Amino acid sequence: MTVFRQHDQAPTMRGVFGDLCREWAELNARDLGTTMRRWGRLQPTLAGHTRPADAIDAIDAGDNQTKDALLLALLTLFQDGHQLAGRVVLQAMLPRLTTLARSVRTTDSDWRIHTSDQWVDRHHVVVAEFWTVMGDYPTSRRPRKVAANLSYETLRAITPHAVPELPIDSVEVEHLAEHEPDAQAHDSDLHTVVQWAVARQVITDDEGHLLRTVYSDQAGHWGAYGYSTAARQLGVSEATTRKRCSRVVRRLTTAVRDQLELGRPEVVSRRPED
């Protein structure tokens, strides 16, 4: 959103996002040249920037590799104690965080109420959890798709009961299939990923069946969920089915990301249920 790229004059907004925009304009009006030059020495990717806004503009203008490199440099500085670097990452991510706060689907009734005060409270929670996510982000283990990873981890933090998405696109599925040739026998991304996960002992056959039922084409393809169908098959409540599916998806997500980011073909051990 361009509203979060007004570096010199804050837009008229209420709540925590409005406060952040006003703070951002004030930061960029200060003489931070010494700090920025120090960042450039510590993280050469940031060299040449004279104010925080320069880093944001570089992130916005860069290709995916450049975006990741800049965000990783800032996250590394933040985790080394440079609070302002974290503030720059927060500003870079505000468009995503705003969308996340407004559109996340969850079974938690507190997140379904749309009064203005509760929207403001929701924004506070999102920003606070994102700050924690930045501090814990594994920069060496997840050097790609940094913005997407930050968004996903924030989603997990703010909505433990949110409806899970399978974080797979066609390119990633092709990469997984290279390590599991038999998976190419299936004609859908879902089946490819599930077969890969079962073969690697990331999930069980029963858990694979659960994912196929919930996320299958018959359930409306990716994003439309067949929880009621799965619940009837399992003989349990829909709420229990959602919890089981959430645990399986999170375990699958971790395994897929490890495979794609580290390129390791070895088996991933199955983790115990919560």
Kinemage of the C-alpha trace (Angstrom):
@kinemage 1
@onewidth
@group {chain A} dominant
@subgroup {mainchain}
@vectorlist {calphas} color= white
{ca met a 1} P 0.000 0.000 0.000
{ca thr a 2} L 1.373 3.380 -0.992
{ca val a 3} L 0.045 4.799 2.272
{ca phe a 4} L 2.950 3.081 4.035
{ca arg a 5} L 5.508 4.493 1.588
{ca gln a 6} L 4.997 8.165 2.416
{ca his a 7} L 8.416 8.658 3.954
{ca asp a 8} L 8.314 12.400 4.565
{ca gln a 9} L 4.715 13.142 5.505
{ca ala a 10} L 2.531 10.796 7.502
{ca pro a 11} L -0.911 9.974 6.092
{ca thr a 12} L -3.995 10.569 8.161
{ca met a 13} L -4.648 7.274 9.908
{ca arg a 14} L -5.854 6.247 13.317
{ca gly a 15} L -4.632 3.514 15.614
{ca val a 16} L -1.275 1.802 15.819
{ca phe a 17} L -0.649 1.889 12.065
{ca gly a 18} L -1.241 5.630 12.045
{ca asp a 19} L 1.184 6.018 14.952
{ca leu a 20} L 3.770 3.982 13.066
{ca cys a 21} L 3.410 6.133 9.959
{ca arg a 22} L 3.912 9.306 11.976
{ca glu a 23} L 6.929 7.792 13.705
{ca trp a 24} L 8.331 6.757 10.318
{ca ala a 25} L 8.133 10.290 8.940
{ca glu a 26} L 9.852 11.595 12.071
{ca leu a 27} L 12.635 9.001 11.767
{ca asn a 28} L 13.353 9.949 8.198
{ca ala a 29} L 13.505 13.622 9.122
{ca arg a 30} L 16.337 12.924 11.579
{ca asp a 31} L 20.020 12.840 10.715
{ca leu a 32} L 20.749 9.108 10.809
{ca gly a 33} L 23.671 9.167 8.399
{ca thr a 34} L 26.148 7.833 10.953
{ca thr a 35} L 23.876 4.899 11.767
{ca met a 36} L 23.265 4.108 8.115
{ca arg a 37} L 26.974 4.185 7.277
{ca arg a 38} L 27.648 1.824 10.166
{ca trp a 39} L 25.003 -0.528 8.822
{ca gly a 40} L 26.706 -0.436 5.441
{ca arg a 41} L 30.001 -1.481 6.998
{ca leu a 42} L 28.377 -4.300 8.960
{ca gln a 43} L 26.107 -5.410 6.123
{ca pro a 44} L 27.476 -4.378 2.695
{ca thr a 45} L 24.082 -5.007 1.114
{ca leu a 46} L 22.923 -1.826 2.866
{ca ala a 47} L 25.874 0.301 1.778
{ca gly a 48} L 25.008 3.659 0.231
{ca his a 49} L 21.759 4.185 2.103
{ca thr a 50} L 21.595 7.529 3.902
{ca arg a 51} L 18.261 7.162 5.697
{ca pro a 52} L 15.831 4.360 6.573
{ca ala a 53} L 13.565 5.230 3.647
{ca asp a 54} L 16.362 4.299 1.232
{ca ala a 55} L 16.284 0.707 2.461
{ca ile a 56} L 12.509 0.530 1.960
{ca asp a 57} L 12.776 1.939 -1.574
{ca ala a 58} L 15.515 -0.573 -2.396
{ca ile a 59} L 13.388 -3.456 -1.108
{ca asp a 60} L 10.382 -2.316 -3.122
{ca ala a 61} L 12.426 -1.841 -6.305
{ca gly a 62} L 14.491 -5.033 -6.067
{ca asp a 63} L 13.923 -8.457 -7.530
{ca asn a 64} L 13.196 -11.379 -5.225
{ca gln a 65} L 16.856 -12.098 -4.570
{ca thr a 66} L 17.552 -8.457 -3.725
{ca lys a 67} L 14.523 -8.213 -1.467
{ca asp a 68} L 15.622 -11.296 0.455
{ca ala a 69} L 19.198 -10.033 0.789
{ca leu a 70} L 18.091 -6.647 2.125
{ca leu a 71} L 15.579 -8.095 4.567
{ca leu a 72} L 18.116 -10.641 5.818
{ca ala a 73} L 20.701 -7.896 6.341
{ca leu a 74} L 18.235 -5.842 8.352
{ca leu a 75} L 17.050 -8.854 10.365
{ca thr a 76} L 20.642 -9.758 11.180
{ca leu a 77} L 21.299 -6.242 12.436
{ca phe a 78} L 18.090 -6.299 14.456
{ca gln a 79} L 18.975 -9.604 16.085
{ca asp a 80} L 22.398 -8.134 16.912
{ca gly a 81} L 20.764 -5.311 18.858
{ca his a 82} L 20.062 -2.634 16.224
{ca gln a 83} L 16.434 -1.856 17.034
{ca leu a 84} L 16.084 0.643 14.201
{ca ala a 85} L 16.828 -2.104 11.677
{ca gly a 86} L 13.843 -4.032 12.987
{ca arg a 87} L 11.763 -0.879 12.649
{ca val a 88} L 12.728 -0.694 8.966
{ca val a 89} L 11.655 -4.321 8.427
{ca leu a 90} L 8.374 -3.565 10.171
{ca gln a 91} L 7.756 -0.620 7.845
{ca ala a 92} L 8.581 -2.768 4.825
{ca met a 93} L 6.050 -5.360 5.979
{ca leu a 94} L 3.210 -3.039 7.012
{ca pro a 95} L 1.203 -3.581 3.795
{ca arg a 96} L 1.263 -7.349 4.386
{ca leu a 97} L 0.541 -7.002 8.085
{ca thr a 98} L -2.454 -4.744 7.435
{ca thr a 99} L -3.911 -7.256 5.019
{ca leu a 100} L -3.192 -10.060 7.458
{ca ala a 101} L -4.983 -8.293 10.291
{ca arg a 102} L -8.056 -7.620 8.183
{ca ser a 103} L -8.459 -10.803 6.220
{ca val a 104} L -7.253 -13.703 8.347
{ca arg a 105} L -9.858 -16.432 8.729
{ca thr a 106} L -10.074 -18.091 12.093
{ca thr a 107} L -12.348 -20.059 14.356
{ca asp a 108} L -11.602 -17.611 17.168
{ca ser a 109} L -14.709 -15.448 17.655
{ca asp a 110} L -12.631 -12.542 19.004
{ca trp a 111} L -11.159 -12.144 15.517
{ca arg a 112} L -14.506 -12.161 13.743
{ca ile a 113} L -15.898 -9.018 15.394
{ca his a 114} L -15.380 -5.950 13.240
{ca thr a 115} L -15.969 -2.964 15.535
{ca ser a 116} L -13.459 -0.144 15.180
{ca asp a 117} L -11.959 -0.612 18.654
{ca gln a 118} L -11.407 -4.309 18.051
{ca trp a 119} L -9.769 -3.588 14.707
{ca val a 120} L -7.342 -1.345 16.559
{ca asp a 121} L -6.679 -4.042 19.166
{ca arg a 122} L -6.099 -6.554 16.395
{ca his a 123} L -3.496 -4.280 14.806
{ca his a 124} L -1.652 -3.989 18.120
{ca val a 125} L -1.521 -7.770 18.432
{ca val a 126} L -0.251 -8.196 14.869
{ca val a 127} L 2.557 -5.656 15.334
{ca ala a 128} L 3.587 -7.081 18.706
{ca glu a 129} L 3.704 -10.651 17.425
{ca phe a 130} L 5.576 -9.597 14.292
{ca trp a 131} L 8.266 -7.977 16.438
{ca thr a 132} L 8.747 -11.305 18.228
{ca val a 133} L 8.800 -13.198 14.932
{ca met a 134} L 11.606 -10.951 13.669
{ca gly a 135} L 13.701 -11.695 16.709
{ca asp a 136} L 13.302 -15.441 16.267
{ca tyr a 137} L 13.655 -15.580 12.485
{ca pro a 138} L 16.309 -18.181 11.417
{ca thr a 139} L 18.261 -16.057 8.960
{ca ser a 140} L 20.770 -18.756 8.050
{ca arg a 141} L 18.172 -21.506 7.597
{ca arg a 142} L 15.526 -19.521 5.722
{ca pro a 143} L 17.335 -17.130 3.384
{ca arg a 144} L 14.686 -17.197 0.647
{ca lys a 145} L 11.120 -15.878 0.531
{ca val a 146} L 11.842 -13.913 3.678
{ca ala a 147} L 8.771 -11.668 3.512
{ca ala a 148} L 6.468 -14.636 2.946
{ca asn a 149} L 8.055 -16.557 5.809
{ca leu a 150} L 7.701 -13.601 8.156
{ca ser a 151} L 4.046 -13.256 7.207
{ca tyr a 152} L 3.372 -16.942 7.738
{ca glu a 153} L 5.050 -17.059 11.132
{ca thr a 154} L 3.102 -13.982 12.201
{ca leu a 155} L -0.115 -15.655 11.099
{ca arg a 156} L 0.738 -18.687 13.198
{ca ala a 157} L 1.485 -16.486 16.188
{ca ile a 158} L -1.669 -14.366 16.097
{ca thr a 159} L -4.179 -17.065 15.252
{ca pro a 160} L -3.332 -20.461 16.703
{ca his a 161} L -6.699 -21.703 15.475
{ca ala a 162} L -6.559 -20.108 12.030
{ca val a 163} L -7.564 -22.204 9.060
{ca pro a 164} L -4.259 -23.539 7.689
{ca glu a 165} L -3.177 -23.126 4.066
{ca leu a 166} L -0.841 -25.541 2.327
{ca pro a 167} L 2.132 -23.286 1.419
{ca ile a 168} L 2.928 -24.899 -1.915
{ca asp a 169} L 3.022 -23.497 -5.434
{ca ser a 170} L 3.609 -25.311 -8.745
{ca val a 171} L 7.324 -24.457 -8.873
{ca glu a 172} L 7.902 -25.831 -5.386
{ca val a 173} L 5.970 -28.990 -6.221
{ca glu a 174} L 8.183 -29.588 -9.257
{ca his a 175} L 11.238 -29.250 -7.020
{ca leu a 176} L 9.856 -31.758 -4.528
{ca ala a 177} L 9.001 -34.170 -7.326
{ca glu a 178} L 12.638 -34.147 -8.435
{ca his a 179} L 13.495 -35.802 -5.111
{ca glu a 180} L 10.543 -38.197 -5.251
{ca pro a 181} L 10.118 -39.277 -8.898
{ca asp a 182} L 7.088 -41.466 -8.209
{ca ala a 183} L 5.233 -38.371 -7.077
{ca gln a 184} L 5.067 -37.225 -10.702
{ca ala a 185} L 2.540 -39.969 -11.356
{ca his a 186} L -0.140 -37.780 -9.768
{ca asp a 187} L -1.724 -34.955 -11.715
{ca ser a 188} L -2.293 -32.444 -8.901
{ca asp a 189} L -0.074 -30.414 -6.621
{ca leu a 190} L -1.910 -31.709 -3.563
{ca his a 191} L -1.321 -35.375 -4.378
{ca thr a 192} L 2.316 -34.726 -5.230
{ca val a 193} L 3.002 -33.034 -1.912
{ca val a 194} L 1.087 -35.599 0.118
{ca gln a 195} L 2.816 -38.521 -1.577
{ca trp a 196} L 6.197 -36.886 -1.038
{ca ala a 197} L 5.409 -36.341 2.647
{ca val a 198} L 4.196 -39.897 3.218
{ca ala a 199} L 7.227 -41.353 1.431
{ca arg a 200} L 9.521 -39.232 3.597
{ca gln a 201} L 7.646 -40.287 6.744
{ca val a 202} L 6.738 -36.695 7.478
{ca ile a 203} L 3.075 -37.680 7.793
{ca thr a 204} L 1.236 -40.990 8.024
{ca asp a 205} L -1.018 -42.528 5.366
{ca asp a 206} L -4.050 -41.591 7.478
{ca glu a 207} L -2.856 -38.001 7.763
{ca gly a 208} L -2.317 -37.911 4.017
{ca his a 209} L -5.899 -39.078 3.511
{ca leu a 210} L -7.073 -36.329 5.860
{ca leu a 211} L -5.287 -33.662 3.795
{ca arg a 212} L -6.656 -35.050 0.533
{ca thr a 213} L -10.171 -34.984 1.933
{ca val a 214} L -9.920 -31.458 3.296
{ca tyr a 215} L -8.010 -29.875 0.408
{ca ser a 216} L -9.099 -31.994 -2.548
{ca asp a 217} L -10.593 -30.748 -5.810
{ca gln a 218} L -13.918 -32.167 -4.700
{ca ala a 219} L -13.785 -29.898 -1.656
{ca gly a 220} L -13.404 -26.885 -3.909
{ca his a 221} L -9.647 -27.004 -4.713
{ca trp a 222} L -7.022 -25.094 -2.717
{ca gly a 223} L -8.501 -22.795 -0.115
{ca ala a 224} L -12.011 -24.306 0.157
{ca tyr a 225} L -12.079 -26.792 2.963
{ca gly a 226} L -13.813 -30.146 3.395
{ca tyr a 227} L -13.687 -30.320 7.174
{ca ser a 228} L -17.273 -31.516 7.547
{ca thr a 229} L -16.649 -34.411 5.141
{ca ala a 230} L -13.467 -35.406 6.958
{ca ala a 231} L -15.202 -35.148 10.332
{ca arg a 232} L -17.956 -37.529 9.211
{ca gln a 233} L -15.393 -40.027 7.920
{ca leu a 234} L -13.406 -39.904 11.148
{ca gly a 235} L -16.447 -39.939 13.419
{ca val a 236} L -15.279 -36.893 15.357
{ca ser a 237} L -16.338 -33.264 15.626
{ca glu a 238} L -15.415 -30.712 12.993
{ca ala a 239} L -13.443 -28.759 15.614
{ca thr a 240} L -11.327 -31.835 16.367
{ca thr a 241} L -10.787 -32.365 12.648
{ca arg a 242} L -9.571 -28.780 12.240
{ca lys a 243} L -7.074 -29.204 15.062
{ca arg a 244} L -5.739 -32.447 13.615
{ca cys a 245} L -5.437 -30.909 10.178
{ca ser a 246} L -3.676 -27.850 11.566
{ca arg a 247} L -1.051 -30.012 13.294
{ca val a 248} L -0.448 -32.029 10.135
{ca val a 249} L -0.183 -28.955 7.919
{ca arg a 250} L 2.292 -27.268 10.243
{ca arg a 251} L 4.486 -30.363 10.327
{ca leu a 252} L 4.261 -30.646 6.545
{ca thr a 253} L 5.075 -26.956 6.137
{ca thr a 254} L 8.256 -27.281 8.172
{ca ala a 255} L 9.400 -30.336 6.220
{ca val a 256} L 8.676 -28.776 2.837
{ca arg a 257} L 10.498 -25.580 3.689
{ca asp a 258} L 13.486 -27.483 4.993
{ca gln a 259} L 13.609 -29.482 1.757
{ca leu a 260} L 13.230 -26.483 -0.533
{ca glu a 261} L 15.591 -24.173 1.333
{ca leu a 262} L 18.319 -26.625 2.254
{ca gly a 263} L 17.946 -29.047 -0.632
{ca arg a 264} L 18.333 -32.043 1.650
{ca pro a 265} L 16.806 -35.323 0.399
{ca glu a 266} L 17.016 -37.195 3.663
{ca val a 267} L 14.022 -38.488 5.558
{ca val a 268} L 12.375 -36.105 8.003
{ca ser a 269} L 11.371 -37.803 11.223
{ca arg a 270} L 7.750 -37.692 12.252
{ca arg a 271} L 7.104 -35.524 15.293
{ca pro a 272} L 4.775 -36.602 18.072
{ca glu a 273} L 1.290 -35.159 18.186
{ca asp a 274} L 0.656 -32.221 20.487
